[in-house]
């Protein structure tokens, strides 16, 4: 159905998180369904998907003209702990959320990601736990993520042409590494693997048609 991307008060929202901090940790409450019932959009359609961004940092793909060397990322103290992420997820679950997508930035940059996945899987049984990643660090983490309870992944892959891909990621990262990561994830059972593509006019738009190379 309709997807909810989380920040705090809007329908499209983003929640950022860090590892547990004992002085900031909150107890995780039991799931409760509010008397108001499921969250719906303006057309009264139930919102079933929750997107949680728990880091604003990325390995590549973020535009250099915006996220340059002087860009001020969120300070450590302003990011949510894993306990706070789980607390929010349980509240949304009480309002009918059935799928949680972890994203960033690049979520695999967040230390302890497997711990968060395991916490969500344990506290929210039956919820579809997914992850969106650029794949740069996926190969090494696929097995641990699956063991922690991750259901499947989506990989951002803007081109299968190596020169185009290196140009678009702006850090000369080879497409072969991402393809290896996709194979590793599928081999661990994180399937079906879905692919996201950002189309840029004059860069990779010739690859967008069905049956054409990415």
C-alpha positions as CSV (number, residue, x, y, z in Angstrom):
1,X,0.0,0.0,0.0
2,X,1.2,3.6,0.6
3,X,4.7,4.0,2.1
4,X,5.4,6.2,5.1
5,X,8.9,7.7,5.1
6,X,9.6,9.0,8.7
7,X,11.0,12.4,10.2
8,X,8.7,13.4,13.0
9,X,5.6,15.2,12.0
10,X,5.3,14.7,8.2
11,X,4.0,11.7,6.3
12,X,7.5,11.3,4.7
13,X,9.8,11.0,7.6
14,X,13.3,10.2,8.5
15,X,14.6,8.9,11.8
16,X,18.3,8.9,12.6
17,X,19.9,6.5,15.1
18,X,23.2,5.5,16.7
19,X,24.4,2.7,18.9
20,X,23.0,2.3,22.4
21,X,23.9,4.9,25.0
22,X,23.1,3.8,28.6
23,X,22.5,7.4,29.7
24,X,20.0,8.0,26.9
25,X,18.4,4.6,26.7
26,X,14.6,4.3,27.2
27,X,12.7,1.1,28.2
28,X,11.0,-0.5,25.3
29,X,7.2,-0.6,26.0
30,X,4.9,-3.4,25.1
31,X,3.1,-2.9,21.7
32,X,-0.1,-1.0,22.0
33,X,-2.8,-0.2,19.4
34,X,-4.1,3.3,19.8
35,X,-7.8,3.7,20.0
36,X,-7.6,5.8,16.8
37,X,-6.6,2.7,14.9
38,X,-4.3,2.4,11.8
39,X,-2.6,5.5,10.3
40,X,-4.2,6.5,7.0
41,X,-3.4,9.0,4.3
42,X,-5.8,11.7,3.1
43,X,-7.7,9.2,1.0
44,X,-8.2,6.9,4.0
45,X,-5.7,4.3,2.7
46,X,-3.8,2.5,5.4
47,X,-0.1,3.2,5.7
48,X,1.7,-0.1,6.0
49,X,5.4,0.8,5.3
50,X,7.8,2.7,7.6
51,X,11.2,4.0,6.4
52,X,13.8,4.6,9.1
53,X,16.9,6.5,8.2
54,X,19.4,6.1,11.1
55,X,22.5,7.7,9.6
56,X,22.9,10.7,7.4
57,X,26.4,9.6,6.2
58,X,27.1,7.8,2.9
59,X,30.1,6.3,1.1
60,X,29.1,7.8,-2.2
61,X,26.1,9.0,-4.3
62,X,25.5,12.1,-2.2
63,X,26.1,15.2,-4.3
64,X,29.5,16.8,-3.6
65,X,28.2,20.3,-4.2
66,X,25.9,19.8,-1.1
67,X,27.8,17.2,1.0
68,X,31.3,18.5,0.6
69,X,34.2,18.3,3.0
70,X,32.7,21.2,5.1
71,X,29.2,19.7,5.4
72,X,28.0,19.5,9.0
73,X,26.5,16.1,9.5
74,X,24.2,15.5,12.5
75,X,26.2,15.5,15.8
76,X,26.4,12.3,17.7
77,X,24.2,13.5,20.6
78,X,21.3,14.3,18.2
79,X,20.9,10.8,16.7
80,X,18.5,8.3,18.1
81,X,19.8,5.3,20.1
82,X,18.8,1.8,19.0
83,X,16.4,1.5,21.9
84,X,14.7,4.7,20.8
85,X,14.4,3.4,17.2
86,X,12.8,0.2,18.5
87,X,10.4,2.2,20.7
88,X,9.3,4.3,17.7
89,X,8.9,1.2,15.5
90,X,6.7,-0.5,18.1
91,X,4.5,2.6,18.3
92,X,4.1,2.6,14.5
93,X,3.5,-1.2,14.6
94,X,0.6,-0.5,16.9
95,X,-0.9,1.7,14.1
96,X,-0.8,-1.0,11.5
97,X,2.8,-0.8,10.1
98,X,3.7,-4.2,8.5
99,X,7.1,-3.4,6.9
100,X,10.1,-1.5,8.1
101,X,12.8,-0.4,5.7
102,X,16.2,0.6,7.2
103,X,18.1,3.2,5.2
104,X,20.4,6.3,5.4
105,X,22.6,7.8,4.1
106,X,24.3,4.4,3.7
107,X,23.0,2.2,6.6
108,X,25.9,-0.2,6.5
109,X,28.1,2.6,7.7
110,X,26.4,2.5,11.1
111,X,28.3,0.4,13.6
112,X,26.2,-2.3,15.1
113,X,23.5,-2.4,12.4
114,X,23.1,-6.2,13.0
115,X,22.3,-5.5,16.6
116,X,19.5,-3.1,15.6
117,X,18.1,-5.6,13.1
118,X,18.1,-8.3,15.8
119,X,16.4,-6.0,18.3
120,X,13.7,-5.1,15.7
121,X,13.2,-8.8,14.7
122,X,12.8,-9.9,18.4
123,X,10.5,-7.0,19.4
124,X,8.4,-7.0,16.3
125,X,7.8,-10.6,15.1
126,X,6.0,-10.8,11.8
127,X,7.2,-7.5,10.6
128,X,8.9,-7.5,7.2
129,X,12.4,-6.1,7.8
130,X,14.2,-4.7,4.8
131,X,17.3,-2.7,4.0
132,X,18.2,-0.2,1.2
133,X,21.9,0.0,0.5
134,X,24.4,1.0,-2.2
135,X,26.0,-2.4,-1.7
136,X,29.5,-1.1,-1.1
137,X,29.9,-3.0,2.2
138,X,27.1,-5.5,1.7
139,X,29.2,-8.5,0.8
140,X,30.9,-8.7,4.1
141,X,27.7,-8.2,6.1
142,X,25.1,-10.2,4.2
143,X,25.4,-13.3,6.3
144,X,25.3,-11.5,9.7
145,X,22.3,-9.4,8.6
146,X,20.4,-12.5,7.5
147,X,21.2,-14.2,10.8
148,X,20.0,-11.2,12.7
149,X,16.6,-11.3,11.1
150,X,16.7,-9.1,8.0
151,X,14.2,-10.3,5.4
152,X,15.5,-8.9,2.1
153,X,17.4,-6.0,0.6
154,X,17.1,-3.3,-2.1
155,X,20.3,-2.2,-3.8
156,X,20.9,1.2,-5.5
157,X,22.5,0.5,-8.8
158,X,22.5,3.2,-11.4
159,X,24.3,1.5,-14.2
160,X,25.9,-1.9,-15.2
161,X,28.4,0.0,-17.4
162,X,31.5,0.4,-15.2
163,X,32.6,3.7,-16.6
164,X,29.1,5.2,-16.1
165,X,28.8,3.8,-12.6
166,X,32.2,5.1,-11.5
167,X,31.3,8.5,-12.9
168,X,27.9,8.6,-11.1
169,X,29.3,7.5,-7.7
170,X,32.1,10.1,-8.0
171,X,34.6,8.0,-5.9
172,X,35.6,5.6,-8.7
173,X,33.9,2.6,-7.0
174,X,33.6,-0.3,-9.4
175,X,30.2,-1.8,-10.4
176,X,31.7,-5.3,-10.1
177,X,31.9,-4.9,-6.3
178,X,28.2,-4.2,-6.1
179,X,27.3,-7.1,-8.3
180,X,29.4,-9.4,-6.1
181,X,27.5,-8.1,-3.1
182,X,24.1,-8.7,-4.7
183,X,25.2,-12.3,-5.4
184,X,26.3,-12.7,-1.8
185,X,23.1,-11.4,-0.4
186,X,20.9,-13.6,-2.7
187,X,23.1,-16.5,-1.7
188,X,22.3,-15.9,2.0
189,X,18.6,-15.8,1.3
190,X,18.1,-12.0,1.4
191,X,15.7,-12.3,-1.5
192,X,14.1,-11.2,-3.6
193,X,16.8,-8.6,-4.2
194,X,15.3,-5.4,-5.6
195,X,17.2,-2.7,-7.6
196,X,16.8,1.0,-7.4
197,X,18.0,3.2,-10.2
198,X,18.4,7.0,-10.4
199,X,18.1,8.2,-14.0
200,X,20.1,11.2,-15.0
201,X,19.5,12.8,-18.4
202,X,22.5,12.4,-20.6
203,X,24.4,10.2,-18.1
204,X,22.5,6.8,-17.8
205,X,19.1,7.6,-19.3
206,X,19.9,5.4,-22.4
207,X,20.0,2.4,-20.0
208,X,16.5,2.8,-18.5
209,X,14.4,0.9,-20.9
210,X,13.3,-2.6,-20.1
211,X,15.7,-5.2,-21.5
212,X,18.5,-2.6,-21.8
213,X,21.6,-2.8,-19.6
214,X,21.5,-0.7,-16.4
